[in-house]
Amino acid sequence: MLDLQRLRALHAVSVHGTVGAAAAALGFTPSAVSQQIAKLERETRTVLLEREGRGVRLTDEAWQLVEAAAELLAIVERAETRLEERRGVPSGRLTIAAFASAARGLLPSVLADLAVRHPGLDARLTEVDPHLSVDLVAKGAVDLVVAHDWDIAPLPAPAGVEQAPVGEDLCDLLVPEGHRFAGRTAVRRDELGGERWICQPPGRVCHDWLMRTLRGAGHEPDIVHQADENPTLVALVAAGLGVALIPRLGRGPLPAGVVEVPLDPMPVRRLYALWRTGAARRPAIAETVRTLRAHWPTVAARTGPPRQAAAHA
């Protein structure tokens, strides 16, 4: 008989692409995941993973097992949902994936609240890019996702996935002190041409939004510096190396030398919670979504209005 935990490990590798990423998602070490798959290979007398460069590739036989594993894991999830629903209280393990600034600015208070009010719930957080997290919840790799989109780039929800709005996060233009915009009360999007931009790499939601917005206003963006983390982007602005559009959530206090200037209209990114339709009745899902939405007004209020520099002559 095939071992479910070993099938789960193989399924995780198929979803996350590498043994290391699968291990991080499952809360194991890469060695433990490799051992589980090695045992599954011995049980099935089949090669399941083959070396490919620095990574691994699933064999055709492995993909057949992955398909079966997905069906079995879905059955297990339905059974666990029914039991939890019958008990009527949030319990068991709940895996959550969230993008970086939500993981930093929203989830800590939410997770702490859940831990106090529902000690039987084992909620676990993984930081994942929004582009990847929606696919992870659709495939059953995580239970709940906190993702975002922008007003001009809606977030698609695949079939079998439900979503609920959490809140709206405002975004400001950050410029060095002494910049031509530093003393302004607002800047129109059609005024943004000719700037040296600091932003996230291509493929990230914020990068795509910036490119669409500037091109829509008739400007070809001049991207001079790219970094994944918002604190790095802010540090580059503080050094006078360019300007950036950065959301308020999880941003923290700005360092000396950096000024917030509102755009007109102000960019808005919308936060959502997403989960699989089959898990919608699970009390842990319902309670976590409710807690996310309950905490959002307090989190949004902490960001406060934009700080402006004194007007320059």
N, C-alpha and C positions, 0 to 999 in steps of 0.2 A: 504494500500500500504506500502511495506517495505521501510524503510528509508535507503538511500545509505550510509550515514555516519555511521549508526549503523552497517550495513553490513561490511563497511570498518574496523571498530573496531574489529569485530569478525574475519575477515580475517587476520588482523594484529596479533591477538593472536595465530591464527593457524600457522602463519609463524614464529613468534618469540618465541613462546613457553610459554610465561608468560604475564600477564597483564602489569607488570612493563616494560618489554622489548618492548611490543607493544606500550605502552604510549610514551616511549622515541623515538621510530621510527616515531610516528605520531606527536610528538611535543605537546602532552597533558600530563596531570597528570594521574597517575594510577586510581585515583578516577573518573575522567571524562570518562575514557575508561570503567570502571566498570559500571558507570551509563548508558552509551550508550548500553551496552550489557544487562543490567537489563531491559531497556525500550524495547529492541528487544525481550526479553523473554516474556514480557507482551503482546507485539503486536502479537507474534506468539503463545502465550499460551503454550510455550515449554521450558523445562529446557535445556539450552545450555552449561553451564559450571558446572562442579562438582568438589568439593574439592578433591585433591589427595596429601596427605602429606602437604607440604608447598606451593604447586602450585595448578594448576587447570588442569582439563582434559575436552576436548571437547566431548560432547555426539554424538551419531550417527546422531541425528537430526541436531546438529550444523555443522557436516561435510557436510551434504547435503546443508545447507545454505552457507557454505564456498565455495563449488563448484559453486553455483549460483553467489555468490559475485565475484568470480574470473572472471567469464564471463562478469558480468556487469561492473566491473572495467576496463576490457580490452576494452569494447565498449566505455566507457568514455574516456579512454586514446587515442583511435583512433580518437574520435571526437575532443579532445583537440589538438592532433597532426595536424589534418587537418586545424583547425582554425589558429594555430600558423604558419603552413606552408603557409597559404594564406596571413597572415600578413607579412611574410618574415623576421621577427625579433625575436630574442630570448625573450621569455616572459613567465609568469606564474611561478609556483613552480617547482623546479627541486631538487629532493632529491638525494644526493650523499653519497655513502659509501666508505670509504678508510681505509686501514690498518694504524696502529699507526704512523709509521715513515713518511709515505706519508702525513697523516693528519697534522703532525707537520712540515715537511720540504718542502712540495710542495704546498699543498692546500691553505694555507693562502694567498700567493701571487696571486694564480690563482683566488680565490674567490674575492679578493680585485679588481683585474683587471676587472673581469666580472661585479662587482657592479658599477664601474665607467663607463664602456662602454655600459652597458645594464641595465639601472635602472628599466626596466620593468621585469627583471628576478629575481626571488626570489630563489636563490640557497641555499640549506641547507645541512650541512655536518653531518654525523654520523660516528664515528670510529668503524670499524667492522673488525674481523679477516678475512683474505683472504679466508680461507676454508668456511666461512659462507656467505661472501658477494656475491659470484657468484650465490649461490642458491637464495639469496634474490632478485637479479635482475631478475633471471629467473622466479620467482614467482610474480613479479610485486610489491614487497614491497619497492624497491627503483628504481630510474630511471637510475642511472649511477653508476658504480663501478670502483674504482681504486684498482687493485689487483696486485699481483706479483707471479712469480714462479722462480725456479732456473734452471741453465743449465742442471742439471741431473734429474729434476722433473718438467716436463712441466705442465702448468695450463690447465686443461680440460675446454672447453667451451661447455655447454650443448646445445641441439637443441633449436633454437629460440633465441640464444644470439650471437651477433656479438662482435668482439673485434678489437682494433687497438693498436699497440705498442706505448708507451710513451717514454721510454728510458731505459738505462741499468745502474744499480747501482752496484758499485764495493764493495767488502767486504774484510776487512783486519783482520789479526790475531792480537788481542790485548793481550799484555803480561805485567807483572809487570817489572819495571826497575830492572836490575840485573838478569833477566831470561836468560837462555842459548841462546834464540833466539833474545835477545834485540838488539844486535849489527849487526844482519844479514841484508843483502840487500834483501834476499828472503829465503823462507823456502819451501821445497817440501812437498807434502802431505804425502809421505811415511815416513817422519821424525816426524810425529805428535803422534806417539805411546808413551804411558806412561805419558801423560799429564792429569792433573785434569781439567775438563771442566766445564765451566759456560755457561748455555744456557737457552733458553725458554723451557716451559713444553712440554711433549709429545702431539702430535696432532697439534702443530704449525708448519708452513712451515719451519722455520729456524731450529727447532729441527730435523725434519725429514731429512732435507738436511744434517745436521751435521752427523747424524747416518749413512746415506747412504754413505757419502763421506769417513768417517773414516773406515767403514767396507769394502768399496771398496778398500781401501789402505791396508787392512789386520790388522786393529786395532779395538779392541772392546772399544768403548768410556767409560771412567770413568766419569760419570756426577755427580759432587759433589754438585752443587748449581743450582737452577732453579728459574727464575723470568720472569714475562711477559714483563716488560719494559726494553728497552735498557739502559737507564740511571742507572738502578739498576744493570744490568750486568756489566757496566763499573765501578761502585763503588766497586763491589766485586773484579774485577781485580785490581783496585787501592789498595785494602787492601791486595793484595798478595795472594788471595785465589784460584787462578787458572787462566786459559787462556780462551779466548772467540773469536769466529768469529762473527763480527758485521758489518753490512753494513754501508756505509757512510751517506746515506740519513737520515736527521733528527737527526744525532748522536750528533752534536754540538762539541765544543772544548773538547779535552780530558783533564782530570785533571792531576796534577803532579803525577808522579809515574806510568803512563801508556804509553806504547810505541806501535805504529803501526808497523807491519812487514808484507810486502806483501807475499802472498802465490804464488807458481809457480806450476800449472797455477792459476791465480787469480780467485776466485769465482765471479760469476756474477749473479745477480738476475734481471729479466726483468720485467718492469712495463707495465701494460696494462690498457686501458679503455674498459669497457664492457657495453653493453646496449642491450635491447630487439630489435629484428629485426623490430618489428612493429613500434618502435619509431625512427627508423633510419632517417626518413625524418624531424624530429622535429628540427627546427633551434637551440633550446637551447642545444640539444645533440651535434650537429655538431660543434657549436661554443665553447662549453666547452671542447670537445676533442681537437679542434684546439688550444685552449688556454693552455691546459695541455702540449701539445707537444711543443708549442712555449716557455713555461717557463722552460722546462726541461734543455736545455743547460746551462742556467744561474744557476739553482739550482745545477747541476752536477759540474759546474766550482767552485762553492763556497766550495765544499768539499776539493778540492785541492789534491795534491799528498800526499802519506803517509809521516808522520813525523817519522824519525828514530832517535834512540839514538846514541850517540857516541859509536864507537866500544869498547868492553871491552877486556882487555888483557886475 
